[in-house]
Amino acid sequence: METVYQVPLLLHEQGLLQRLRTGLELDKLSIPPTVSANGAALWELWKKTVIVPKDSTPVQIALVGKYTSMLDSYLSVIKALEHAAMRCRRKLSLLPVDSEHLESATQKSDPAKFHKAWQTVCEADGVIVPGGFGSRGIEGMIACAKWARENKRNYLGICLGMQVATVEVSRSLCGRPKATSEEWVDDMNSKDPENHSVVFMPESSKEQLGGTMRLGTRPSLFQPGSEWSKLRALYGGASEIHERHRHRYEVNPARVEELENAGLHFVAKDETGNRMEAFELKDHPFFVGLQAHPEFLSKVTKSSPPFLGLVAASAGILDQIIEEVQKEGTAMNGVAEF
């Protein structure tokens, strides 16, 4: 077996399922035909998904983060990437990159480490910057987002990854070279509110951080005029999606207009229209950011749409996958279906 996802197939080959049916006397039960049909269809889908052709081309994804020395910190992200790779009939080649190694300070202190990190990013088919807290490694993430944007490389920013890309666009395209997040001002950059492209959510408390995060499943509404969005297409063209959240900071609503004028389109917002939930660059192969954590709802047989988009774009089959999603109606629209 190449992956643990194939264990059910092995158990089936060894006759375990029939032993369970006999031992539990399942054959004596009256099972509705629709339930049996759904079960059979799910089993066939599982087999089709988990068996990836041995000669398939690996897709290389650079995971640029703060906690890459302990990859279990990103377990949900990695599993979501695996699900997406299987859906694309590809093998995942994960390339962890410590974001601090991409910074100019590392270039001075350890040039070999700096150049190795950038070589990994440059050789990857796509880049993901996942969630995190604090200011350590932030400048490396911002540099990575800038490189992906300018060089038309596939990029997915999750939570913090969305925020660093927003700050990068503010610095590079909006004439705000000192743009930062309110989360980082104690350690870096200016405390001037004019430089805050990402701010603390108004309903949260800075004094009592416990229990103040925006948590749980929340609705995101795709905005009028976003029909062109690749992200929206990956959700099956839905007008509303639901994904789980975990954050205290958000894109500064006062900076939205200038960011959109610079080309960073906020294609999805919350139900009030004041909180930015997802952005996308229109003239880019795949440059997407979400405030939510869609990895939490990914499943083997229903991979998370944003992750599917990143892997498909990195494998050069995004248009094909979007067509399949829309034809088969396989987008999960941000809601886990069991």
C-alpha positions, 0 to 999 in steps of 0.5 A: 500500500502506498498510503493509509487511505488504501487500508480499507481496500486491503481489508476488503480483499482479506474478507473483513467486511464480509466477516463483519456482515456475518457477525453483525447479521447485517444481511437480516436487516431491511436496508432501503435500496437507496441507502445500499446504492449510496453506499456502493457509490461511495465505495466506488468513489473511494477506490477511484480516489485513493488509487493514484496511477504509479506513473503520475507526475508529482505536483510540488507544493511549497508550504511556507510557514513559521512552524515547518520544523514540526509539520504536525502543526499543519496536519489539516493543511497537509491532509487537505493538500493530499485530498486535492492531489488524489482528486487530481490523480497526482502524487503530492510532493510537499516542500516545507520552507521556513519563512524566516529563511526567506528574509534578508536577515538570513541572507546576511547570517546564513546565505546558503540557507537563504538561497536554498529556501528560495530555490525550493520556492522557485522550483515548486509548482505552487505555494501555500502560506497557511495560518499562524500568529505573531511577527516572526517570519512575516517578512519572509511570507510577504516576500514569498507572496510578492514573488508569486504575484509578480511571477504568476506562480500559483498561490493560496493564502489561508488566514495569515496567508491572506493577510500577508498577501494583502499587506504586500499589495498595499506596499507594492501597489498602493503606495504604502511602503510601511503597510503592516498588520496591527498584530505586528506593530509591537515588533516591527514597522509603524504604529501609525494607523494609516499603515494598518492594512490588517486590523484587530476585529472591532468586536474583540478585546485586546486586553483579554485574548482568551475566548475572543477569536472569531470561531466556527462555521461562518457564511461567505457571500460571493459578490455581484460581478464575481462570476469570473472568479476561479474560486467561485467556480471551484465551489460550483458557482455557489453564491454563498459558502460556509467555511470554518474560521479562527482569527482575531485580525481582518483586512482593514475595511478602510483599505478595501477600495484602494486594494481593489483599485490595485487589482486585488478583488475581494470576491467574497465578503461576510453577510454584512459586506464589511468583512473581507472573506476571500480575494483573487487576482483576476489576471493571474493563473491562481492567486487566492486568499481566504480568511477562513480555514477551508482545510478543516472541512476537506475530505478524501472524497470531497476535497476542499475547493481552494486546495483543489484549485491550488493543486489543479493549477499547479498540475496544469489542469485547473480548467479541466477540474473546474469543468468536472466540478461544474459538470458532476456537481462535486463542489461541497460548497464549504459544507461537510456532507456525511 
